[in-house]
Amino acid sequence: MRHSSFLEVNLGILGENFQKIKKLIPNVKILPMVKADAYGNGLVSVSRFLAQECGVKHLGCARLSEALRLFDACPELMVSMYVFSDTEMENETHRKAYLNYNITPVIHEASDLEIFLNDKDFERVPLVLKVNTGMNRLGLSLEEVEKYAPRLKNRGVQHLMSHLARSSEKLKAGDKSHKQLDKFNEARSILINHGVEIREQSLANSGAIEQGFATDLSYVRPGIMLYGPSSLAQGTWDGKMVSRLVTKVLKTFHVKKGTPVGYGVNVAPRDLFIVVLPIGYGDGINLSSTGVKVKINGFEGQVFARVNMDMLFVAFEPSVEGKIKSNDRVEFWSHDPQDITDMAHVMKTIPYEIMCGISGRIPRVYKVS
């Protein structure tokens, strides 16, 4: 295991963020999303903390393999997992996992619903149904809801849900999110009119929660906000970044103007003090990181030249020479979510991608404070 570079995940901050969400919507249950290795923070440790310390009863993942990984690691965990996309219902062997573990498929297409309704073993598995309200990614259409509603009367729907496509934008009357809510209500009405009992409902993801939209249903489903960053460009969310990425100074040297640095044609535009860090695209800090600002010992530099697989360069003014030395600790991003938001802006991406992209070469170190 590497010791000089690690992702420190503060579960105490995770708990604080959870409580802040709870304060925003005190009368609604929370279904946290832990897909993509809990947004890079570690599926098992994050899920265990949410279940045991925050009292969460349901968690959301994207793939059946993620849910199985969790229960293989801690079979005693008293929580149920919803599989939101790659349910593998079409595979007879794999779908038996839903019968043997506390895992529930989110049914989002007619072929899977047919399997669910026709396989007698699934009679005791709660039906979680996703409808397509306009995102046009996953979910039954309103026509399919109408078609299947009579067959759902006897068993009911445990949880009806959909997903908002543009809740990360400032909401206004008549926009995409409001139209999706209208369609969601239409799907609900179709089911109710056919005598189908709907026990739970959810629609709000992080952007909707921040804006108080569709937060009066049974559940909300926070994702990115739980781990720190806001999903809005101008959000009001005051959560802290759960993780901080730590590395060290591997080497320092001075270069004169015109000196080539690293792979390709990258020359110093002026005299510079170069700091080499032992992280690169093999760790998830990809090539688009060039230009990202990095502070070391209070001095601000920028990622310079081409990012390597195992290293990158940070360029400083020559006056910094002697004030940064080998083995000094470097906080690539801190618990302030603005750090990773600024990084994402330079990289022309979003914090989600940076967080999820940190590779397994970077160990996760957990603390509670």
KAQUIQUI-V44554 format. One record per pair of residues at least 4 apart in sequence whose ideal C-beta (glycine too) atoms are under 7 Angstrom apart, sorted by the first residue. I is the first residue (numbers start at 1). J is the second residue. Records with the same first field share a line. If there is no record, write none. Layout:
# KAQUIQUI-V44554
I: J + J
This chain:
# KAQUIQUI-V44554
1: 363
2: 363
4: 247 + 248 + 278
5: 246 + 247 + 248 + 278 + 279 + 283 + 362
6: 246 + 362 + 363 + 365
7: 243 + 245 + 358 + 362 + 364
8: 243 + 244 + 246 + 365 + 367
9: 41 + 42 + 45 + 242 + 243 + 364 + 365 + 366
10: 242 + 335 + 367 + 369
11: 15 + 49 + 366 + 368
12: 16 + 368 + 369
13: 17 + 240 + 242 + 335
14: 18 + 46 + 49 + 242
15: 19 + 53 + 54
16: 20 + 240
17: 21 + 226 + 228 + 239 + 240 + 242
18: 22 + 54 + 226
19: 23
20: 24 + 239
21: 25 + 30 + 209 + 222 + 225 + 226
22: 26 + 30
24: 209
25: 209 + 215 + 220
28: 215 + 217 + 218 + 219 + 220
29: 218 + 219
30: 56 + 219 + 220 + 222
31: 58 + 60 + 202 + 219 + 221
32: 50 + 56 + 59 + 60 + 222 + 226
33: 60 + 221 + 222 + 223
34: 38 + 43 + 46 + 47 + 59 + 60 + 61
35: 60 + 61 + 62 + 66
36: 40 + 62 + 356
37: 42 + 43
38: 42 + 43 + 46 + 47
39: 224 + 227 + 352 + 355 + 356
40: 355 + 356 + 358
41: 46 + 227 + 242 + 243 + 364
42: 46 + 364
43: 47 + 66 + 69 + 70
44: 48 + 70 + 73 + 74
45: 49 + 366
46: 50
47: 51 + 59 + 70 + 79
48: 52 + 74 + 77
49: 53 + 54
50: 54 + 56 + 59
51: 56 + 77 + 78 + 79
56: 79
57: 79 + 80
58: 79 + 80 + 82
59: 79 + 81
60: 82 + 84 + 221
61: 66 + 67 + 81 + 83 + 84
62: 66 + 84 + 85 + 86
63: 83 + 85 + 86
64: 68 + 83 + 86 + 87 + 88 + 94 + 97
65: 69
66: 70
67: 71 + 81 + 83 + 103
68: 72 + 97
69: 73
70: 74 + 81
71: 75 + 77 + 101
80: 102 + 104
81: 102 + 103
82: 104 + 106 + 128
83: 87 + 103 + 105 + 106
84: 106
85: 138
87: 105 + 106 + 112
88: 94 + 95
89: 95 + 105 + 112 + 115 + 116
90: 111
91: 95
96: 100
97: 101 + 103
98: 103 + 104 + 105 + 125
99: 121
104: 125 + 126 + 128
105: 112
106: 128 + 130
107: 112 + 113 + 116 + 127 + 128 + 129 + 130
108: 112 + 130 + 138 + 139 + 140
109: 140
110: 114 + 140 + 144
111: 115
112: 116
113: 117 + 148
114: 118
115: 119
116: 122 + 127
117: 151
126: 158
127: 155 + 157 + 158
128: 158 + 159
129: 140 + 157 + 160
130: 138 + 139 + 161 + 162
131: 139 + 140 + 145 + 160 + 162 + 184 + 187
132: 136 + 138 + 139 + 140 + 141
133: 162 + 180 + 183 + 184
134: 165 + 176 + 179 + 180 + 183
135: 163 + 165
139: 162
140: 144 + 145
142: 146 + 183 + 186 + 187 + 190
143: 147
144: 148
145: 149 + 187 + 190 + 191
146: 190
148: 152
149: 190 + 191 + 194 + 196
150: 194
152: 156 + 157 + 191 + 196
153: 194 + 195 + 196
156: 196 + 197 + 199
157: 191 + 196 + 198
158: 199 + 200
159: 199 + 200 + 201 + 202
160: 188 + 198 + 201
161: 201 + 202 + 203
162: 180 + 184 + 203
163: 205
164: 177 + 180 + 203 + 205 + 208
165: 176
166: 176 + 177
167: 177 + 205 + 207 + 208 + 213
168: 207 + 231 + 232
171: 175 + 177 + 211 + 213
173: 178
174: 178
176: 180
177: 181 + 208 + 213
178: 182
179: 183
180: 184
181: 185 + 203 + 214
182: 186
183: 187
184: 188 + 203
185: 189
186: 190
187: 191
188: 192 + 198
189: 193
190: 194
191: 196 + 198
192: 196 + 198
200: 218 + 219
201: 217 + 218
202: 217 + 218 + 219 + 220 + 221
203: 208 + 214 + 217
204: 208 + 209 + 213 + 214 + 215 + 220 + 221
205: 221 + 223
206: 210 + 222 + 223 + 224 + 225 + 231
207: 211 + 231 + 232
208: 213 + 214 + 215
209: 215 + 220 + 222 + 225
210: 225 + 230 + 231 + 232 + 235 + 236 + 237
215: 220
222: 226
224: 229 + 231 + 351 + 352
225: 230 + 231 + 237 + 239
227: 242 + 355
228: 239 + 240 + 241 + 242 + 337
229: 241 + 337 + 340 + 341 + 351
230: 235 + 237
231: 235
239: 337
240: 335 + 337
241: 333 + 334 + 335 + 336 + 337 + 340
244: 331 + 333 + 334 + 335
245: 332 + 333 + 358
246: 329 + 330 + 331
247: 277 + 278 + 279 + 330 + 332
248: 278 + 327 + 328 + 329 + 330
249: 275 + 277 + 296 + 324 + 325 + 326 + 327 + 328 + 330
250: 276 + 277 + 278 + 311 + 326
251: 276 + 326
252: 273 + 274 + 275 + 324 + 325 + 326
253: 274
254: 273 + 318 + 321
255: 259 + 261 + 268 + 272 + 274
256: 268 + 271
257: 268 + 269 + 270 + 271
258: 267 + 268
259: 267 + 268
260: 266 + 267
261: 266 + 268 + 274 + 304 + 305 + 313
262: 266 + 305 + 306 + 308 + 313
263: 306 + 308
264: 306
266: 305 + 306
268: 272
271: 318
272: 315 + 316 + 318
273: 316 + 317 + 318 + 320 + 321
274: 313 + 315
275: 296 + 301 + 314 + 316 + 324
276: 311 + 313
277: 311 + 312 + 314 + 330
278: 310 + 311
279: 283 + 285 + 312
280: 285 + 307 + 308 + 309 + 310 + 311 + 312
281: 285 + 286 + 287 + 307 + 309
282: 309 + 310 + 359 + 361
283: 358 + 359 + 361 + 362
284: 357 + 358 + 359 + 362
285: 289 + 307 + 312
286: 307 + 357
287: 306 + 307
288: 347 + 348 + 349
289: 303 + 307 + 312 + 347
290: 303 + 304 + 305 + 307
291: 302 + 303 + 346
292: 302 + 303 + 343 + 346 + 347
293: 300 + 302 + 342
294: 301 + 303 + 314 + 330 + 332
295: 299 + 300
296: 301 + 324 + 328 + 330
297: 323 + 324 + 328
299: 316 + 320 + 323 + 324
301: 314 + 315 + 316
302: 314 + 315
303: 307 + 312 + 313 + 314
304: 313 + 314 + 315
305: 313
307: 312
308: 312
316: 320
320: 324
324: 328
333: 339 + 340 + 343
334: 339
337: 341
338: 342
339: 343
340: 344 + 351 + 354
341: 345 + 351
342: 346
343: 347 + 354
344: 349 + 350 + 351 + 354
349: 353 + 354
351: 355
352: 356
353: 357
358: 362
